[in-house]
Amino acid sequence: MKCILCESTSQFLDDYKLNIESDIDYFGKLKIFYCESCDLGFANPMPDSEKLNYFYSNIYRAKGRPHEIPENYRFNLYSERNLSYFTYLSTFVNFENINNIFDYGSGLGDLGSLIKKKYDHINLSSIELEKTSKKILKSPGMMKKHYSPGIPVLINQIKHDKKSAFIYIGKKYKKRKDFFTLSKNSNLKEAASNLYKTFRMVKKKGYKKIQICKIPLKGSGIAINDRIMRASN
């Protein structure tokens, strides 16, 4: 089989795996090939474009299917699913060297948003054909600032800029001005309960910006990161 781009000889990888057997009506009997010369994977024979558009607009995320978008969806960057996907992708993609991501079939857009939050230099574009997902992606409330203190918040900070409020966990900086700990004992559950209180205190003291150290992505740290991400958006 020749590559559809460079026409070099490509390698057969596998038959295309359908989510549901009846999907063969839209995809046909696809086979997956890989071209080593241009590092491209492709399907052959290519499905009919009109059938694909109908499938991804009306069938793919329909109720009862594996990729269903429920009516009571909950946008959560730090869901177990997203963290799992992100960890997997990071094993073979160096996002520091990536400038643009085109997320085709982005669903709610949460995985792409998680990557964008960690690697702010990346330009992220998303496209989704399914009607409910498109509505969510276009919604101005998709990333509401539920936890915003009303001043800029910088995340994963290492060095203090000597004028902002620096929020951290532990007691390393307990005697230094402008430093505020969420938990002297490095207890993530305690830190989570003190986050809003610390935001309000910092705002009341007249600080114009907040720096926050890196919070571990485990236990209550997941909830803390989620709140901080919303505050920094």
ChimeraX attribute file (.defattr): number of C-alpha atoms within 10 A of each C-alpha:
attribute: neighborCount
match mode: 1-to-1
recipient: residues
	/A:1	13
	/A:2	13
	/A:3	19
	/A:4	15
	/A:5	11
	/A:6	12
	/A:7	12
	/A:8	14
	/A:9	15
	/A:10	22
	/A:11	15
	/A:12	16
	/A:13	13
	/A:14	12
	/A:15	13
	/A:16	16
	/A:17	13
	/A:18	13
	/A:19	12
	/A:20	10
	/A:21	8
	/A:22	10
	/A:23	15
	/A:24	15
	/A:25	11
	/A:26	18
	/A:27	18
	/A:28	16
	/A:29	17
	/A:30	18
	/A:31	16
	/A:32	17
	/A:33	22
	/A:34	20
	/A:35	21
	/A:36	13
	/A:37	13
	/A:38	13
	/A:39	8
	/A:40	14
	/A:41	16
	/A:42	18
	/A:43	18
	/A:44	16
	/A:45	12
	/A:46	12
	/A:47	16
	/A:48	11
	/A:49	11
	/A:50	9
	/A:51	13
	/A:52	15
	/A:53	14
	/A:54	14
	/A:55	19
	/A:56	17
	/A:57	18
	/A:58	14
	/A:59	17
	/A:60	20
	/A:61	21
	/A:62	17
	/A:63	12
	/A:64	9
	/A:65	12
	/A:66	11
	/A:67	13
	/A:68	14
	/A:69	19
	/A:70	13
	/A:71	8
	/A:72	6
	/A:73	9
	/A:74	11
	/A:75	13
	/A:76	17
	/A:77	24
	/A:78	20
	/A:79	16
	/A:80	11
	/A:81	12
	/A:82	18
	/A:83	17
	/A:84	12
	/A:85	11
	/A:86	17
	/A:87	12
	/A:88	11
	/A:89	12
	/A:90	12
	/A:91	8
	/A:92	8
	/A:93	12
	/A:94	9
	/A:95	17
	/A:96	11
	/A:97	10
	/A:98	12
	/A:99	12
	/A:100	12
	/A:101	15
	/A:102	12
	/A:103	15
	/A:104	12
	/A:105	14
	/A:106	20
	/A:107	23
	/A:108	23
	/A:109	22
	/A:110	19
	/A:111	21
	/A:112	20
	/A:113	20
	/A:114	20
	/A:115	19
	/A:116	16
	/A:117	17
	/A:118	14
	/A:119	15
	/A:120	13
	/A:121	14
	/A:122	17
	/A:123	12
	/A:124	15
	/A:125	14
	/A:126	17
	/A:127	15
	/A:128	19
	/A:129	19
	/A:130	22
	/A:131	12
	/A:132	18
	/A:133	22
	/A:134	18
	/A:135	13
	/A:136	16
	/A:137	19
	/A:138	10
	/A:139	11
	/A:140	9
	/A:141	9
	/A:142	15
	/A:143	17
	/A:144	12
	/A:145	16
	/A:146	10
	/A:147	17
	/A:148	19
	/A:149	19
	/A:150	14
	/A:151	15
	/A:152	16
	/A:153	22
	/A:154	18
	/A:155	20
	/A:156	14
	/A:157	16
	/A:158	12
	/A:159	10
	/A:160	16
	/A:161	10
	/A:162	10
	/A:163	13
	/A:164	20
	/A:165	24
	/A:166	25
	/A:167	24
	/A:168	24
	/A:169	22
	/A:170	17
	/A:171	15
	/A:172	11
	/A:173	16
	/A:174	12
	/A:175	9
	/A:176	8
	/A:177	11
	/A:178	17
	/A:179	20
	/A:180	23
	/A:181	21
	/A:182	23
	/A:183	19
	/A:184	16
	/A:185	12
	/A:186	14
	/A:187	14
	/A:188	22
	/A:189	15
	/A:190	15
	/A:191	23
	/A:192	19
	/A:193	14
	/A:194	15
	/A:195	19
	/A:196	17
	/A:197	11
	/A:198	17
	/A:199	21
	/A:200	13
	/A:201	14
	/A:202	23
	/A:203	16
	/A:204	9
	/A:205	9
	/A:206	10
	/A:207	15
	/A:208	14
	/A:209	17
	/A:210	23
	/A:211	22
	/A:212	23
	/A:213	16
	/A:214	15
	/A:215	19
	/A:216	13
	/A:217	14
	/A:218	11
	/A:219	10
	/A:220	17
	/A:221	18
	/A:222	20
	/A:223	19
	/A:224	22
	/A:225	21
	/A:226	17
	/A:227	18
	/A:228	23
	/A:229	22
	/A:230	17
	/A:231	22
	/A:232	18
	/A:233	14
